[in-house]
Amino acid sequence: MQGSEEGATPDGAAGEDGVLVSRVRVIEGQPLVERAEAYRALQAELAQRLEQAPGEA
């Protein structure tokens, strides 16, 4: 694969990776207490999305 196509998927997961990286960067800039809460919230959101994702056949 070439350039921006690398890691791209039909469901747009490559774009979601960029959003996740941006969120983590914002979280890392927060004070420790707020950072911990933000990571807990992010983990809960990702776990929920994973549980709702269709299973692989």
N, C-alpha and C positions, 0 to 999 in steps of 0.2 A: 504494500500500500504506500501511498505517497502523501506527504504533507498533512493537510487538515483532514484527509480521509482516514488516517490512522486512528483506530479506536472508535470510529464512528459506527453507530448502529442505527437500524431503521427506526427504532422507537425514540431516538433523540438522547440516548444515555450519555453520549459524548458531551453534549451541551450541559447536561445535569452535572457532570464531573466538574466543569468550570464553575458552576454555581456553588457546588459543595466546597471547592477550594476557596472561593471568595468568602463563604460563610466562616470557614475555619480561620482564615486570615483576620476577619473582623473579631472573632472570638479570642484569638491569641492576643489582640491588642487591649483586651479588657483586664481590669484588676482581677486577682485570683478568685475571689468569691463569685463575682459575676461570670467569670470564665467557667468555673465549675458548673454553675447552673445552666449556662448556655450549652455546654457539652452534654449535660444530662438531657436537656430538651432535644438537642440534635440526635442523640442516641435513641431516644424514645420515638422520634419521628421516623428515623431510618428503620428501626425495628418494626414499626407499624406498616411502613411501606413494603418491607420485605415480606411480612406476613400476608399482606393483601396481594402480592404479586402472583401471577399465575405460575403454577408449578411447571417444571421442565418435563417434557415427555420423553 
